[in-house]
């Protein structure tokens, strides 16, 4: 599931951020692994490189945004990206 939001929760003020959230219902990420997912070269996959989430985080940070991951084993994972909107670009 993909969700886009202006982060205003229905308020009528001009949005300042774009929230993008991805959610799945997969197996989730173990708590110990969740603490390390943004570490360079960290992977739990036999053929993984461990650079995907590190690169994603670097790109989001270059745009003055944040990326967070919420997960619980057996229940799935949610990735939340928050990017600031520039003045004059408050619609999407």
C-alpha positions as CSV (number, residue, x, y, z in Angstrom):
1,X,0.0,0.0,0.0
2,X,1.3,3.5,-0.9
3,X,0.0,6.6,0.8
4,X,0.7,10.2,-0.1
5,X,-0.1,13.0,2.4
6,X,0.6,16.6,3.0
7,X,1.0,15.8,6.7
8,X,-1.6,18.4,7.7
9,X,-4.2,15.9,8.8
10,X,-7.1,17.8,7.2
11,X,-5.9,21.2,8.5
12,X,-6.4,24.1,6.1
13,X,-3.0,25.6,6.6
14,X,-0.4,25.4,3.8
15,X,1.4,22.1,3.8
16,X,5.1,22.2,4.6
17,X,6.0,18.5,3.9
18,X,5.1,15.7,1.7
19,X,4.7,12.3,3.5
20,X,5.1,9.1,1.5
21,X,4.5,5.9,3.2
22,X,4.9,2.3,1.9
23,X,3.3,-0.5,3.8
24,X,3.4,-4.3,3.3
25,X,2.1,-7.3,5.2
26,X,5.2,-9.4,4.8
27,X,7.2,-11.1,7.5
28,X,8.5,-7.9,9.0
29,X,12.0,-7.1,10.2
30,X,13.5,-8.5,13.4
31,X,14.0,-5.9,16.1
32,X,17.8,-6.3,16.1
33,X,18.0,-6.1,12.4
34,X,15.7,-3.0,12.4
35,X,18.3,-1.1,14.3
36,X,20.9,-1.7,11.6
37,X,18.9,-1.4,8.3
38,X,20.6,1.8,7.3
39,X,24.1,0.7,8.0
40,X,26.3,0.4,4.9
41,X,26.7,-3.2,3.7
42,X,24.2,-4.6,6.3
43,X,22.0,-7.3,4.7
44,X,20.1,-10.4,5.8
45,X,19.8,-11.7,2.3
46,X,22.2,-14.2,0.8
47,X,22.7,-12.2,-2.4
48,X,22.1,-8.8,-0.9
49,X,24.6,-5.9,-1.1
50,X,23.5,-3.9,1.8
51,X,23.5,-0.6,-0.1
52,X,19.9,-0.1,-1.0
53,X,18.6,1.5,2.2
54,X,21.8,3.3,2.8
55,X,21.6,4.9,-0.6
56,X,17.9,5.7,-0.1
57,X,18.6,7.4,3.2
58,X,21.4,9.5,1.7
59,X,19.1,10.6,-1.1
60,X,16.3,11.6,1.3
61,X,18.8,13.4,3.6
62,X,20.2,15.4,0.6
63,X,16.6,16.7,0.1
64,X,16.5,17.7,3.8
65,X,14.0,14.9,4.5
66,X,13.7,11.9,6.8
67,X,13.2,8.2,6.3
68,X,11.9,5.9,9.1
69,X,11.0,2.3,9.2
70,X,8.5,0.7,11.5
71,X,8.2,-3.0,11.6
72,X,7.1,-5.9,13.7
73,X,7.9,-9.5,12.9
74,X,5.0,-11.4,11.4
75,X,3.0,-8.1,10.8
76,X,4.9,-6.3,8.0
77,X,6.8,-3.1,7.6
78,X,6.1,0.5,6.9
79,X,8.6,3.0,5.4
80,X,7.8,6.6,6.0
81,X,9.6,9.3,4.0
82,X,9.0,13.0,4.9
83,X,10.3,15.6,2.5
84,X,10.0,19.4,2.9
85,X,8.1,21.3,0.2
86,X,9.8,24.4,-1.2
87,X,8.1,27.8,-1.1
88,X,5.6,28.0,-4.0
89,X,5.5,24.2,-4.4
90,X,2.9,23.3,-1.9
91,X,0.7,21.0,-4.1
92,X,1.2,17.5,-5.4
